[in-house]
Amino acid sequence: MEKAAAHSRILELRTILEENSRLYYVDNAPRMSDYEYDQLMHELEALEADFPEFASDDSPTRKVGSDLEGGFVQRAHRYPMLSLANTYSIEEVEEFSARADKALDTSFSYCCELKFDGTAICLTYRKGKLVQALTRGDGVVGDDVTRNALRISNIPRQLKGDYPEEFEIRGEVLMPYEAFDHLNELRTLDDEQPFANPRNAASGSLKLQNPDEVAGRGLWCTLYHIPAQSLDFESHDQALRAAASWGLPVSEHRRLCHDIKEIKEYIDYWDVKRKELPFATDGVVIKINEMACQRALGYTSKSPRWAVAYKFKAEQALTPILSIDYQVGRTGAITPVANLEPVLLSGTIVKRATLVNEDQMRQLDIHEGDSVYVEKGGEIIPKITAVEPSLRKAGARLPDFPSVCPDCGTPLVREEDEAKWFCPNSDGCPMQIKGELLHFCSRKAMDILAGEATVDQLFTLGLARTPADLYDLSLHQLMALEGWREKSAMRFRDSLEKSREVPFERVLFALGIRYVGETTAKTVARFFGDIDSLKAASEEQLKEVPDVGDVCAASIYSYFRDEAHLEQIRRLRSHGLRFGVGEAADKLSDALAGKSIVISGTFSISRDDMKALIEKHGGKNSGSISSKTSFLLAGEKPGPEKLRKCEQLGVPVMGEEAFLALLPESAGLSAQNDKVEQLSLF
């Protein structure tokens, strides 16, 4: 390759890899498989080796992918937290072994382990107690997720036995298949985007701001490495055996191997056996077992020279389509789903796979009865990647995408910019009505104890067709439901009573207005203050709300022009639900009254806590800089784009210390004391 072409390709590869690294680690929304990403990384490594004049310390080949994000305090790792070199080739594993043989003038063994497909974590124990949990971050600093780690069921708060005074241990936070499937079922019912795979679900769950939500996600942890600098052991296997004796969750699936033949046997065994595991694995890690040999081999800037990861290729299966269903979501979106002849894929029996929308069906050229390739690359949600035309039966027809709603028979509509068809009968379509009830009862909305089975019972018996109907249910009606007893009926009634205390922003979210998610509902509620002001707003006034665009504004405006929706609000109001922001019970002062504040960067407390502090002192949080912004509250590493916007508009920038000085002395001291108390834990 010519030098100019090589330089151009190197720059292109760096851009692609950095963007996809962000999507993978931060957004938890990968757009390419691990295999595709790794192949591009290997191409970049080869080009940089051939053209060293274009090498750069900022290249993705020389640094660890970063999962750092706002909302968490960041702390430095005591020892760098690096990634592993990986390969899909057994020949490269042989080369790794040969290099170690050549470099080491002593005999050694290998410790082979499963490569767990989760999100990395580093735990620090002091006097037997868990005192800190950090994500990998960028390898130098990580996000402090200690409060969340303490809510993962198999991470011990207190060790047992003869444990050291202080040490750190690293591993992986996983989401088992069962918990992953359950979580995505709930997200699908709520018309939320399902997680792409268990790794993304685990990473996203570990970064939730509410530890109670983390506790409900079914996360699991497995630990696999004590840094040599932290404790002195003769071998890696000895260190893990000691960790297990202290009550730490160490994988039992490792094996000591003495040559490449035994390594291959281990890889071949788990390439098949892993399909029976209850969690995702994507390869095998081969480590030099003896610590003295690890120290002799050392590290590159990105990874240890004494370990390599062999990654399994994406699993694929060929299976026939038995039929195609057309599901109706809460918002009326029609989603085609292929019913498949059951096939084992990456540890689970796959019976269904989404076809996304009509355009995707046409692009794949799906015919009735086709045999299709289903893939779970990197344990991704089952997706149909291609059709096998050689197995197509003569005369096979293209499926007819419905022109009317499969549930209520209403003609479907498709707006110009939409990829999906919709049923417009939002108040009369049974699936949409049940979806609306489930959304209203969901934990992030009104948190009422009513799952899918309960909603189906109430709807089928004609007891609940709108959310307001739930508050009219008598104890006698509830106890008449199949499987219900007085205790379950009382618990349901108690959750209804408690829902009357839910703040306005969550009530607004619970109404299920299209395009109004949890964050938008909060912004809109704080902007208008109460439901009456919101009802009276014009589309132009709605567009003035930060982060509310034309489509969302039109949806909100249309919702409040519908008499059925207004009647629903009147009934809910009569049942005592909150339809105004009101005075916060924990309001501390009016020091920030009338001020619109944007925050950026990280602070001594979490971003959510900082936003709450602003609201407790009468201020309003805004998501974007405008001429109406009072000031930007900048922590460490504020967003450069926000700083540039402040400079352009002349908006003041204020640091955390100056901000705390604006608050009454007692409040400022309280915030600082919180900071001191937090730091004293570490």
C-alpha positions as CSV (number, residue, x, y, z in Angstrom):
1,M,0.0,0.0,0.0
2,E,1.2,3.5,-0.8
3,K,2.2,5.7,2.1
4,A,-0.6,8.3,1.4
5,A,-3.3,5.6,1.1
6,A,-2.0,3.9,4.3
7,H,-2.1,7.2,6.2
8,S,-5.7,7.8,5.0
9,R,-6.8,4.3,6.0
10,I,-5.1,4.6,9.4
11,L,-7.0,7.8,10.2
12,E,-10.3,6.3,8.9
13,L,-9.8,3.2,11.1
14,R,-9.1,5.2,14.2
15,T,-12.3,7.2,13.7
16,I,-14.4,4.1,13.2
17,L,-12.9,2.3,16.2
18,E,-13.2,5.3,18.5
19,E,-16.8,5.8,17.6
20,N,-17.7,2.2,18.0
21,S,-15.8,2.0,21.3
22,R,-18.0,4.8,22.6
23,L,-21.1,3.0,21.4
24,Y,-19.9,-0.2,23.1
25,Y,-18.6,1.0,26.4
26,V,-20.6,4.2,27.1
27,D,-23.8,4.0,25.2
28,N,-24.2,0.2,25.6
29,A,-25.6,0.2,22.0
30,P,-23.1,-1.5,19.7
31,R,-23.6,-1.3,16.0
32,M,-21.0,-3.9,15.0
33,S,-20.1,-7.3,16.3
34,D,-17.0,-8.0,18.4
35,Y,-15.6,-9.9,15.5
36,E,-16.0,-7.0,13.1
37,Y,-14.5,-4.6,15.6
38,D,-11.5,-6.9,16.3
39,Q,-10.8,-7.4,12.6
40,L,-10.6,-3.6,12.1
41,M,-8.3,-3.3,15.2
42,H,-6.0,-6.0,13.8
43,E,-5.9,-4.1,10.4
44,L,-5.0,-0.9,12.2
45,E,-2.2,-2.7,14.2
46,A,-0.8,-4.1,11.0
47,L,-0.8,-0.8,9.2
48,E,0.8,1.0,12.2
49,A,3.5,-1.7,12.3
50,D,4.2,-1.3,8.5
51,F,4.2,2.5,8.7
52,P,5.6,3.4,12.2
53,E,5.9,7.1,11.2
54,F,2.1,7.3,11.6
55,A,2.0,5.7,15.0
56,S,0.4,7.7,17.8
57,D,0.0,7.3,21.5
58,D,-3.7,8.3,21.1
59,S,-4.4,5.4,18.7
60,P,-7.0,2.8,19.8
61,T,-4.3,0.2,19.5
62,R,-2.4,1.8,22.4
63,K,-5.2,2.6,24.9
64,V,-8.0,0.9,26.7
65,G,-11.6,1.5,25.6
66,S,-13.2,3.9,28.1
67,D,-16.6,3.4,29.9
68,L,-16.3,6.7,31.8
69,E,-19.5,8.8,31.9
70,G,-21.1,11.6,33.9
71,G,-23.1,11.0,37.0
72,F,-20.4,9.1,39.0
73,V,-17.4,10.2,41.0
74,Q,-14.2,9.1,39.2
75,R,-11.3,7.7,41.2
76,A,-7.8,6.6,40.1
77,H,-7.0,2.9,39.9
78,R,-4.1,1.9,42.2
79,Y,-2.7,-0.3,39.4
80,P,-3.6,0.3,35.7
81,M,-6.6,-1.8,34.6
82,L,-5.6,-3.0,31.2
83,S,-7.4,-5.0,28.5
84,L,-6.3,-8.3,27.0
85,A,-4.8,-9.0,23.5
86,N,-7.3,-11.2,21.7
87,T,-7.4,-13.6,18.7
88,Y,-9.8,-15.8,16.8
89,S,-7.0,-18.0,15.6
90,I,-5.6,-21.0,17.4
91,E,-2.4,-20.5,15.4
92,E,-1.9,-17.1,17.2
93,V,-2.4,-18.9,20.6
94,E,0.4,-21.2,19.5
95,E,2.5,-18.2,18.7
96,F,1.8,-16.7,22.1
97,S,2.9,-20.0,23.7
98,A,6.1,-20.1,21.6
99,R,7.0,-16.5,22.5
100,A,6.6,-17.3,26.2
101,D,8.8,-20.4,25.8
102,K,11.5,-18.4,24.1
103,A,11.4,-15.5,26.6
104,L,11.3,-17.6,29.8
105,D,14.3,-19.8,30.8
106,T,12.2,-21.9,33.2
107,S,9.3,-24.3,33.1
108,F,5.8,-22.8,33.6
109,S,2.2,-23.7,33.3
110,Y,-1.0,-22.0,32.0
111,C,-4.2,-21.2,33.8
112,C,-7.1,-21.4,31.3
113,E,-10.4,-19.7,32.2
114,L,-13.6,-18.8,30.6
115,K,-13.8,-15.3,29.2
116,F,-17.0,-13.9,30.7
117,D,-19.0,-11.5,28.6
118,G,-19.8,-8.8,31.1
119,T,-18.5,-5.5,32.3
120,A,-15.2,-5.2,34.2
121,I,-15.1,-4.2,37.9
122,C,-12.3,-3.8,40.5
123,L,-13.2,-4.4,44.2
124,T,-11.1,-3.2,47.1
125,Y,-11.5,-4.9,50.5
126,R,-10.1,-3.4,53.7
127,K,-10.2,-5.3,57.0
128,G,-12.5,-7.8,55.3
129,K,-15.1,-5.1,54.2
130,L,-15.8,-3.9,50.7
131,V,-14.9,-0.3,50.6
132,Q,-14.6,0.5,46.9
133,A,-15.8,-0.7,43.5
134,L,-14.6,0.9,40.3
135,T,-15.4,0.2,36.7
136,R,-12.5,-0.2,34.2
137,G,-13.0,3.4,33.0
138,D,-10.1,4.3,30.8
139,G,-7.8,2.0,32.6
140,V,-6.3,4.8,34.7
141,V,-9.4,6.1,36.5
142,G,-12.8,4.4,36.8
143,D,-16.4,5.3,37.9
144,D,-17.1,4.7,41.5
145,V,-20.0,2.3,41.6
146,T,-19.6,1.1,45.2
147,R,-23.2,1.7,46.3
148,N,-24.4,-0.4,43.3
149,A,-21.9,-3.2,43.8
150,L,-23.1,-3.6,47.3
151,R,-26.5,-4.5,45.8
152,I,-25.2,-7.4,43.7
153,S,-26.3,-10.5,45.6
154,N,-23.1,-12.6,45.4
155,I,-20.6,-9.8,46.1
156,P,-19.8,-10.2,49.8
157,R,-19.8,-7.1,52.0
158,Q,-17.8,-8.9,54.7
159,L,-15.2,-11.6,54.0
160,K,-14.6,-14.8,56.1
161,G,-11.6,-16.7,57.1
162,D,-7.9,-15.6,57.1
163,Y,-8.1,-12.7,54.7
164,P,-5.4,-10.0,54.2
165,E,-5.6,-6.5,55.8
166,E,-6.2,-4.9,52.4
167,F,-6.2,-6.0,48.7
168,E,-8.0,-5.5,45.4
169,I,-9.5,-8.1,43.2
170,R,-10.9,-7.8,39.6
171,G,-13.5,-9.5,37.7
172,E,-16.7,-9.2,35.7
173,V,-20.3,-8.2,36.4
174,L,-22.7,-10.4,34.4
175,M,-26.3,-10.6,33.6
176,P,-27.5,-14.2,33.4
177,Y,-29.7,-15.1,30.4
178,E,-32.8,-15.5,32.6
179,A,-32.5,-12.0,34.1
180,F,-31.6,-10.6,30.6
181,D,-34.7,-12.1,29.0
182,H,-37.0,-10.9,31.8
183,L,-35.5,-7.3,31.6
184,N,-36.0,-7.1,27.8
185,E,-39.6,-8.5,28.1
186,L,-40.4,-5.6,30.5
187,R,-38.6,-3.0,28.2
188,T,-40.5,-4.3,25.1
189,L,-43.8,-4.1,26.9
190,D,-42.9,-0.5,27.7
191,D,-42.0,0.2,24.1
192,E,-38.4,0.8,25.2
193,Q,-35.4,-0.3,23.2
194,P,-34.3,-3.7,24.4
195,F,-30.7,-4.2,25.3
196,A,-28.6,-5.7,22.5
197,N,-27.0,-8.4,24.7
198,P,-26.3,-9.4,28.3
199,R,-23.0,-7.5,28.4
200,N,-24.7,-4.2,27.5
201,A,-27.5,-4.9,29.9
202,A,-25.0,-5.6,32.7
203,S,-23.0,-2.5,32.0
204,G,-26.1,-0.3,31.8
205,S,-27.5,-1.8,35.0
206,L,-24.2,-1.3,36.9
207,K,-24.4,2.4,35.9
208,L,-27.9,3.1,37.2
209,Q,-28.1,6.0,39.6
210,N,-30.6,4.2,41.9
211,P,-29.0,1.2,43.8
212,D,-32.5,-0.2,44.4
213,E,-32.9,-0.6,40.7
214,V,-29.5,-2.3,40.4
215,A,-30.7,-4.8,43.1
216,G,-33.7,-5.8,40.9
217,R,-31.6,-6.5,37.7
218,G,-30.4,-9.9,38.8
219,L,-26.7,-9.1,38.2
220,W,-24.0,-11.7,39.1
221,C,-20.3,-11.3,39.7
222,T,-17.3,-13.6,39.0
223,L,-13.8,-12.6,40.0
224,Y,-10.6,-13.8,38.2
225,H,-7.6,-11.6,39.0
226,I,-5.7,-10.3,42.1
227,P,-3.0,-7.9,40.8
228,A,0.5,-9.2,41.7
229,Q,1.3,-5.8,43.4
230,S,-1.7,-6.2,45.7
231,L,-0.9,-9.5,47.3
232,D,2.1,-11.9,47.0
233,F,1.3,-15.3,45.7
234,E,3.4,-17.8,43.9
235,S,0.8,-18.5,41.2
236,H,-2.4,-17.1,39.7
237,D,-4.3,-20.3,40.6
238,Q,-3.1,-20.1,44.2
239,A,-4.4,-16.5,44.5
240,L,-7.8,-17.5,43.2
241,R,-8.0,-20.5,45.5
242,A,-7.3,-18.2,48.4
243,A,-9.9,-15.7,47.2
244,A,-12.5,-18.5,47.1
245,S,-11.6,-19.4,50.7
246,W,-12.5,-15.8,51.8
247,G,-16.0,-16.2,50.3
248,L,-15.4,-14.4,47.1
249,P,-17.2,-15.6,43.9
250,V,-14.4,-17.2,41.8
251,S,-15.2,-19.3,38.7
252,E,-14.8,-23.0,39.2
253,H,-14.4,-23.6,35.4
254,R,-10.6,-22.9,35.2
255,R,-8.0,-25.5,34.5
256,L,-4.2,-25.8,34.7
257,C,-2.7,-26.7,31.4
258,H,1.0,-27.6,30.7
259,D,1.2,-27.4,26.9
260,I,-0.6,-26.2,23.8
261,K,-2.3,-29.6,23.4
262,E,-4.1,-29.3,26.7
263,I,-5.0,-25.6,25.9
264,K,-6.6,-26.7,22.7
265,E,-8.5,-29.5,24.5
266,Y,-9.9,-26.9,27.0
267,I,-10.9,-24.5,24.1
268,D,-12.6,-27.3,22.2
269,Y,-14.5,-28.5,25.3
270,W,-15.9,-25.1,26.2
271,D,-16.7,-24.1,22.6
272,V,-19.4,-26.7,22.9
273,K,-20.1,-26.9,26.6
274,R,-20.6,-23.1,27.1
275,K,-24.0,-23.4,25.4
276,E,-25.2,-25.0,28.5
277,L,-24.1,-22.2,30.9
278,P,-26.7,-19.8,32.3
279,F,-24.6,-16.8,31.3
280,A,-22.8,-15.4,28.3
281,T,-19.2,-16.3,27.5
282,D,-17.3,-15.3,24.4
283,G,-14.0,-17.1,24.6
284,V,-11.2,-18.5,26.8
285,V,-8.4,-16.6,28.5
286,I,-5.0,-18.2,28.7
287,K,-2.6,-16.9,31.4
288,I,0.9,-17.8,32.4
289,N,0.2,-19.2,35.9
290,E,3.5,-18.5,37.7
291,M,3.7,-14.9,39.1
292,A,7.5,-14.7,38.6
293,C,7.0,-15.5,34.9
294,Q,4.3,-12.9,34.6
295,R,6.7,-10.3,36.1
296,A,9.4,-11.3,33.7
297,L,7.1,-10.9,30.6
298,G,5.7,-7.6,31.8
299,Y,3.2,-5.4,29.9
300,T,2.6,-3.3,26.7
301,S,0.9,0.1,27.1
302,K,-2.4,-1.7,26.6
303,S,-2.2,-5.3,27.7
304,P,-0.2,-7.9,29.7
305,R,2.3,-10.0,27.7
306,W,1.5,-13.0,29.9
307,A,-2.1,-13.5,28.8
308,V,-4.2,-13.8,25.6
309,A,-7.9,-14.2,25.0
310,Y,-9.1,-16.7,22.4
311,K,-12.5,-15.6,21.2
312,F,-15.2,-17.9,19.9
313,K,-16.7,-17.0,16.6
314,A,-20.3,-15.8,16.5
315,E,-22.7,-18.7,16.7
316,Q,-25.2,-19.1,13.9
317,A,-28.0,-21.6,13.2
318,L,-30.2,-22.4,10.2
319,T,-33.9,-23.0,11.0
320,P,-37.2,-22.7,9.2
321,I,-39.8,-19.9,9.8
322,L,-43.0,-21.5,10.9
323,S,-45.1,-18.4,10.9
324,I,-45.0,-14.6,11.3
325,D,-46.9,-12.7,14.0
326,Y,-47.6,-9.0,13.9
327,Q,-47.4,-7.5,17.4
328,V,-49.0,-4.3,18.5
329,G,-47.0,-2.2,21.0
330,R,-48.2,0.3,23.6
331,T,-47.8,3.2,21.1
332,G,-49.5,1.2,18.3
333,A,-46.3,0.3,16.5
334,I,-46.6,-2.9,14.5
335,T,-43.6,-5.2,14.8
336,P,-43.3,-8.4,12.7
337,V,-41.9,-11.4,14.7
338,A,-40.9,-14.7,13.1
339,N,-41.9,-17.9,14.9
340,L,-39.0,-20.3,14.3
341,E,-38.5,-24.0,14.6
342,P,-36.8,-24.1,18.1
343,V,-33.0,-24.1,17.8
344,L,-30.2,-24.0,20.5
345,L,-28.1,-20.9,20.2
346,S,-25.6,-19.5,22.7
347,G,-27.1,-21.3,25.6
348,T,-30.8,-20.6,25.0
349,I,-33.5,-22.2,22.9
350,V,-34.5,-19.6,20.3
351,K,-38.1,-19.8,19.1
352,R,-38.7,-16.2,17.9
353,A,-36.8,-13.4,16.3
354,T,-37.9,-9.9,15.4
355,L,-38.0,-8.9,11.7
356,V,-38.0,-5.2,12.9
357,N,-40.4,-3.7,10.3
358,E,-41.8,-4.1,6.7
359,D,-38.7,-2.6,5.1
360,Q,-36.4,-5.0,6.8
361,M,-38.6,-8.0,5.7
362,R,-38.4,-6.8,2.1
363,Q,-34.6,-6.2,2.3
364,L,-34.1,-9.8,3.6
365,D,-36.4,-11.1,0.9
366,I,-38.3,-13.2,3.4
367,H,-40.8,-15.7,1.9
368,E,-43.3,-17.9,3.8
369,G,-41.6,-21.0,5.1
370,D,-38.1,-19.8,4.3
371,S,-35.1,-21.3,6.2
372,V,-33.2,-18.4,7.7
373,Y,-29.8,-17.9,9.5
374,V,-30.2,-16.8,13.1
375,E,-27.2,-15.3,14.8
376,K,-26.3,-14.2,18.3
377,G,-22.9,-12.7,17.6
378,G,-21.4,-11.7,21.0
379,E,-24.7,-13.0,22.5
380,I,-26.8,-10.4,20.7
381,I,-30.5,-10.7,20.8
382,P,-31.5,-13.3,18.2
383,K,-31.7,-11.7,14.8
384,I,-32.3,-13.1,11.3
385,T,-29.2,-12.2,9.2
386,A,-30.0,-13.9,5.9
387,V,-32.2,-16.4,4.0
388,E,-31.0,-19.7,2.5
389,P,-32.6,-19.5,-0.9
390,S,-31.5,-23.0,-1.9
391,L,-34.0,-24.4,0.6
392,R,-37.0,-22.2,-0.5
393,K,-40.0,-24.3,-1.6
394,A,-41.3,-23.8,-5.1
395,G,-44.1,-21.2,-5.2
396,A,-43.3,-19.7,-1.8
397,R,-45.1,-16.4,-1.4
398,L,-44.0,-13.1,0.1
399,P,-45.9,-12.6,3.3
400,D,-48.6,-9.9,3.2
401,F,-47.8,-7.2,5.7
402,P,-51.2,-6.3,7.3
403,S,-53.0,-3.2,6.2
404,V,-55.3,-3.3,9.3
405,C,-54.4,-3.7,13.0
406,P,-54.2,-7.5,13.8
407,D,-55.8,-6.8,17.1
408,C,-58.7,-4.4,16.5
409,G,-59.0,-4.2,12.6
410,T,-58.3,-0.4,12.3
411,P,-56.6,0.6,9.1
412,L,-52.8,1.1,9.7
413,V,-51.0,4.4,9.1
414,R,-47.4,5.2,8.3
415,E,-46.1,8.7,8.6
416,E,-43.6,10.0,6.1
417,D,-40.5,9.8,8.4
418,E,-41.5,6.6,10.3
419,A,-40.1,3.1,9.6
420,K,-43.0,1.4,11.3
421,W,-46.7,1.1,10.6
422,F,-49.0,2.2,13.5
423,C,-52.6,1.5,14.6
424,P,-54.1,4.9,15.3
425,N,-56.9,3.5,17.5
426,S,-55.0,4.2,20.7
427,D,-58.1,4.3,22.9
428,G,-59.9,1.3,21.5
429,C,-57.2,-1.3,20.5
430,P,-57.0,-4.0,23.2
431,M,-53.2,-4.5,23.0
432,Q,-52.6,-0.8,23.2
433,I,-55.0,-0.4,26.1
434,K,-53.3,-3.3,28.1
435,G,-49.9,-1.8,27.1
436,E,-51.0,1.6,28.5
437,L,-52.2,0.0,31.8
438,L,-48.9,-1.9,32.1
439,H,-46.9,1.3,31.4
440,F,-49.0,3.3,34.0
441,C,-48.3,0.6,36.6
442,S,-44.6,0.2,35.9
443,R,-42.0,1.0,38.5
444,K,-40.7,4.1,36.9
445,A,-44.2,5.4,36.5
446,M,-46.8,4.9,39.3
447,D,-45.2,1.7,40.8
448,I,-48.5,-0.2,41.2
449,L,-48.4,-4.0,41.9
450,A,-49.9,-5.1,38.6
451,G,-48.0,-7.2,36.1
452,E,-49.0,-8.6,32.7
453,A,-51.2,-11.4,34.1
454,T,-53.1,-9.0,36.4
455,V,-53.7,-6.4,33.7
456,D,-54.9,-9.2,31.4
457,Q,-57.4,-10.4,34.0
458,L,-58.7,-6.9,34.7
459,F,-59.1,-6.1,31.0
460,T,-60.7,-9.4,30.1
461,L,-63.3,-9.1,32.9
462,G,-64.0,-5.4,31.9
463,L,-62.8,-4.1,35.2
464,A,-60.1,-1.8,33.9
465,R,-59.9,-0.2,30.5
466,T,-58.2,3.0,31.6
467,P,-55.7,3.8,34.4
468,A,-58.4,5.7,36.3
469,D,-60.5,2.5,36.5
470,L,-57.8,0.9,38.7
471,Y,-58.6,3.4,41.5
472,D,-62.3,2.4,41.3
473,L,-61.7,-1.3,42.0
474,S,-63.3,-2.6,45.2
475,L,-61.7,-5.2,47.5
476,H,-64.6,-7.5,46.6
477,Q,-63.8,-7.2,42.9
478,L,-60.1,-7.9,43.5
479,M,-60.7,-10.9,45.7
480,A,-63.0,-12.4,43.0
481,L,-60.0,-12.6,40.6
482,E,-58.7,-16.1,40.0
483,G,-55.8,-16.8,42.3
484,W,-56.3,-13.7,44.4
485,R,-56.7,-13.8,48.2
486,E,-57.2,-11.0,50.7
487,K,-53.5,-10.5,51.3
488,S,-52.8,-10.0,47.6
489,A,-55.8,-7.7,47.2
490,M,-54.7,-5.6,50.1
491,R,-51.1,-5.3,48.8
492,F,-52.5,-4.1,45.4
493,R,-54.8,-1.5,47.2
494,D,-51.8,-0.4,49.3
495,S,-49.7,0.2,46.1
496,L,-52.6,2.3,44.7
497,E,-52.7,4.3,47.8
498,K,-49.0,4.9,47.8
499,S,-49.1,5.9,44.1
500,R,-51.0,9.0,45.2
501,E,-47.8,10.4,46.5
502,V,-45.9,9.9,43.2
503,P,-44.6,13.4,42.0
504,F,-46.1,15.1,39.0
505,E,-43.2,14.3,36.7
506,R,-43.8,10.6,37.1
507,V,-47.5,11.0,36.7
508,L,-46.9,12.8,33.5
509,F,-44.6,10.0,32.3
510,A,-47.3,7.4,33.4
511,L,-49.9,9.0,31.0
512,G,-47.9,7.4,28.2
513,I,-47.8,10.4,25.8
514,R,-45.9,9.4,22.7
515,Y,-42.3,10.6,22.6
516,V,-42.5,11.7,26.3
517,G,-40.0,9.5,28.1
518,E,-38.9,9.7,31.7
519,T,-36.4,12.5,31.2
520,T,-38.6,14.6,29.0
521,A,-41.6,14.2,31.4
522,K,-39.4,15.6,34.2
523,T,-38.2,18.6,32.1
524,V,-41.8,19.4,30.9
525,A,-43.2,19.1,34.4
526,R,-40.7,21.5,35.8
527,F,-41.0,23.9,32.9
528,F,-44.8,24.3,33.2
529,G,-45.3,23.5,36.9
530,D,-48.8,21.9,36.6
531,I,-51.1,20.1,34.2
532,D,-53.3,23.1,33.5
533,S,-50.4,25.2,32.2
534,L,-49.3,22.3,30.1
535,K,-52.8,21.7,28.7
536,A,-53.0,25.4,27.7
537,A,-49.6,25.5,26.0
538,S,-49.3,26.1,22.3
539,E,-47.0,24.0,20.1
540,E,-44.6,27.0,19.9
541,Q,-44.6,27.3,23.7
542,L,-43.9,23.5,24.0
543,K,-40.9,23.9,21.6
544,E,-39.4,26.4,24.1
545,V,-38.9,23.5,26.6
546,P,-35.3,22.2,26.5
547,D,-34.9,19.0,24.5
548,V,-38.5,19.1,23.2
549,G,-38.4,19.1,19.4
550,D,-41.1,19.6,16.8
551,V,-42.3,15.9,16.8
552,C,-42.5,15.7,20.6
553,A,-44.2,19.1,20.9
554,A,-46.9,18.1,18.3
555,S,-47.5,14.9,20.2
556,I,-48.0,16.6,23.5
557,Y,-50.3,19.3,22.0
558,S,-52.4,16.6,20.2
559,Y,-52.7,14.6,23.4
560,F,-54.3,17.4,25.2
561,R,-56.8,18.2,22.4
562,D,-58.4,14.7,22.9
563,E,-61.5,14.8,25.1
564,A,-61.0,11.2,26.2
565,H,-57.5,12.1,27.5
566,L,-58.9,15.2,29.4
567,E,-61.6,13.1,31.0
568,Q,-58.9,10.6,32.0
569,I,-56.9,13.3,33.7
570,R,-60.1,14.7,35.5
571,R,-60.8,11.2,36.9
572,L,-57.2,10.6,38.0
573,R,-57.2,14.1,39.6
574,S,-60.3,13.2,41.5
575,H,-58.5,10.1,42.9
576,G,-55.9,12.4,44.4
577,L,-53.0,12.0,42.0
578,R,-50.5,14.9,41.8
579,F,-50.8,17.1,38.8
580,G,-48.6,19.9,39.9
581,V,-45.0,20.3,41.0
582,G,-45.9,22.0,44.3
583,E,-43.6,22.9,47.1
584,A,-41.0,20.2,47.7
585,A,-41.2,18.8,51.3
586,D,-37.4,19.0,51.6
587,K,-36.9,22.5,50.2
588,L,-34.0,24.1,51.9
589,S,-34.0,27.7,50.7
590,D,-34.8,30.1,47.8
591,A,-31.2,31.0,47.3
592,L,-31.4,29.9,43.6
593,A,-35.0,31.0,42.9
594,G,-35.4,32.1,39.3
595,K,-32.1,30.7,38.2
596,S,-31.8,28.3,35.3
597,I,-28.6,26.2,35.7
598,V,-26.9,23.8,33.4
599,I,-24.4,21.3,35.0
600,S,-21.4,19.7,33.2
601,G,-18.6,17.5,34.4
602,T,-18.2,15.5,37.6
603,F,-18.5,16.8,41.2
604,S,-17.8,15.7,44.7
605,I,-21.3,14.2,44.7
606,S,-23.2,12.5,41.9
607,R,-24.8,14.6,39.2
608,D,-28.3,13.5,40.3
609,D,-27.5,14.7,43.8
610,M,-26.2,18.0,42.5
611,K,-29.4,18.5,40.5
612,A,-31.4,17.7,43.5
613,L,-29.4,20.2,45.5
614,I,-30.2,22.9,42.9
615,E,-33.9,22.1,43.1
616,K,-33.9,22.1,46.9
617,H,-32.7,25.7,46.8
618,G,-35.3,26.9,44.3
619,G,-33.3,26.6,41.1
620,K,-34.2,24.9,37.8
621,N,-32.0,22.4,36.0
622,S,-31.7,22.8,32.3
623,G,-30.2,20.4,29.8
624,S,-28.8,22.9,27.3
625,I,-27.1,26.3,27.2
626,S,-29.2,29.2,26.0
627,S,-29.4,33.0,26.5
628,K,-31.8,32.2,29.4
629,T,-29.2,30.2,31.2
630,S,-28.2,31.9,34.5
631,F,-24.8,30.0,34.7
632,L,-23.0,26.8,33.9
633,L,-22.0,24.8,37.0
634,A,-18.8,23.2,35.8
635,G,-17.2,20.3,37.7
636,E,-14.1,18.4,36.6
637,K,-13.8,17.7,32.8
638,P,-16.8,19.8,31.7
639,G,-18.1,19.4,28.2
640,P,-16.0,21.5,25.8
641,E,-19.1,22.2,23.6
642,K,-21.0,23.7,26.5
643,L,-18.0,25.8,27.5
644,R,-17.8,27.2,23.9
645,K,-21.5,27.9,23.9
646,C,-21.2,29.8,27.2
647,E,-18.4,31.9,25.7
648,Q,-20.5,32.7,22.6
649,L,-23.6,33.7,24.6
650,G,-21.7,35.3,27.5
651,V,-23.1,32.9,30.0
652,P,-21.1,32.8,33.3
653,V,-19.2,29.6,34.3
654,M,-19.1,28.7,38.0
655,G,-17.1,26.1,39.8
656,E,-18.4,23.8,42.6
657,E,-16.8,25.8,45.4
658,A,-18.2,29.1,44.2
659,F,-21.6,27.5,43.7
660,L,-21.7,26.2,47.3
661,A,-20.9,29.7,48.5
662,L,-24.2,30.9,47.0
663,L,-26.2,28.6,49.4
664,P,-27.0,29.3,53.0
665,E,-24.1,28.4,55.3
666,S,-25.7,25.3,56.8
667,A,-26.6,23.9,53.3
668,G,-23.0,24.5,52.1
669,L,-21.6,22.8,55.1
670,S,-24.0,19.9,54.7
671,A,-22.8,19.4,51.1
672,Q,-19.2,19.6,52.1
673,N,-19.7,17.2,55.0
674,D,-21.3,14.8,52.6
675,K,-18.2,15.0,50.5
676,V,-15.9,14.5,53.5
677,E,-17.9,11.5,54.7
678,Q,-17.8,10.0,51.3
679,L,-14.1,10.4,50.9
680,S,-13.4,9.0,54.4
681,L,-14.7,5.6,53.2
682,F,-11.7,5.2,50.9
